[in-house]
Amino acid sequence: MSELYVKRIRDLREDSDKTQKEVADFLGTSQTMYARYERGANELPLRHLVALCKYYRVSSDYILGLSDKKR
């Protein structure tokens, strides 16, 4: 996966004034694992990508860096 998605998920979280713990709770994962996604240490599972798209109301293409349009 593109390194851009790592920056995008962090920026979306920060722009929404959410903590890693809040997003991790929404995804049903630990804060530690979510932090690993934001650092690029672990790849983001597809189910979490879909959930984040719904959470932030953005397209998967935006998160993955395939488009600069959020919707």
Buried (B, 14 or more C-beta within 10 A) or exposed (E): EEEEBBEBBBEBBEEEEBEBEBBBBBBEBEBEBBBBBBEBEEEBEEEBBEBBBEBBEBBBBBBBBEEEEEE
